[in-house]
Amino acid sequence: MSVIKDKAVRNRDGIERIKRMYNLGQIDRETAKQLAKPFIESINADMKKIAKKYGKKPQSVDFINLMR
């Protein structure tokens, strides 16, 4: 489970960096979406694995939810 935890920390840091740049106006929305896409895919894949482990329906995240 520590592998998923390490990935979660990297994903969170990457999303926070993109969010900061987007909020400061350094990048536009489309660029932020492109930069966040690998992180979103990784998060959703991990959430799918965890949901399957516990017999639950996975909840996927998208760009809008991550930028809040």
C-alpha positions as CSV (number, residue, x, y, z in Angstrom):
1,M,0.0,0.0,0.0
2,S,3.0,2.3,0.4
3,V,3.5,2.4,-3.3
4,I,0.0,3.9,-3.7
5,K,0.7,6.3,-0.9
6,D,3.9,7.5,-2.5
7,K,2.1,8.0,-5.8
8,A,-0.7,9.9,-4.0
9,V,1.9,12.3,-2.5
10,R,3.5,12.9,-5.9
11,N,0.0,13.4,-7.5
12,R,-1.0,15.8,-4.8
13,D,2.2,17.8,-5.2
14,G,1.9,17.9,-9.0
15,I,-1.8,19.0,-8.9
16,E,-1.0,21.7,-6.3
17,R,1.8,23.1,-8.5
18,I,-0.5,23.2,-11.5
19,K,-3.3,24.8,-9.4
20,R,-0.9,27.5,-8.1
21,M,0.3,28.3,-11.6
22,Y,-3.3,28.4,-12.9
23,N,-4.5,30.6,-10.1
24,L,-1.6,33.0,-10.6
25,G,-2.4,33.3,-14.3
26,Q,0.9,31.9,-15.4
27,I,-0.9,29.2,-17.5
28,D,-4.3,29.2,-19.1
29,R,-7.1,26.7,-18.5
30,E,-6.2,24.4,-21.5
31,T,-2.6,24.2,-20.6
32,A,-3.5,23.4,-17.0
33,K,-5.8,20.6,-18.3
34,Q,-3.0,19.1,-20.4
35,L,-0.6,19.3,-17.5
36,A,-3.0,17.7,-15.1
37,K,-4.2,14.9,-17.4
38,P,-1.5,12.4,-16.4
39,F,-2.1,13.1,-12.7
40,I,-5.9,12.7,-13.1
41,E,-5.5,9.4,-14.9
42,S,-3.2,8.1,-12.2
43,I,-5.5,9.2,-9.4
44,N,-8.5,7.5,-11.1
45,A,-6.6,4.3,-11.7
46,D,-5.6,4.1,-8.1
47,M,-9.1,4.9,-6.9
48,K,-10.4,2.1,-9.1
49,K,-8.0,-0.4,-7.5
50,I,-8.9,0.7,-4.0
51,A,-12.6,0.6,-4.7
52,K,-12.3,-2.9,-6.2
53,K,-10.4,-4.1,-3.1
54,Y,-13.3,-2.9,-0.8
55,G,-16.1,-3.8,-3.2
56,K,-17.3,-0.3,-3.8
57,K,-18.0,1.8,-6.8
58,P,-15.0,4.0,-7.8
59,Q,-15.5,7.7,-7.7
60,S,-13.5,9.4,-10.5
61,V,-12.1,12.9,-10.3
62,D,-11.9,15.5,-13.0
63,F,-10.1,18.7,-13.7
64,I,-12.8,21.0,-12.2
65,N,-12.9,19.1,-8.9
66,L,-9.2,19.1,-8.5
67,M,-8.9,22.9,-9.2
68,R,-11.3,23.8,-6.4
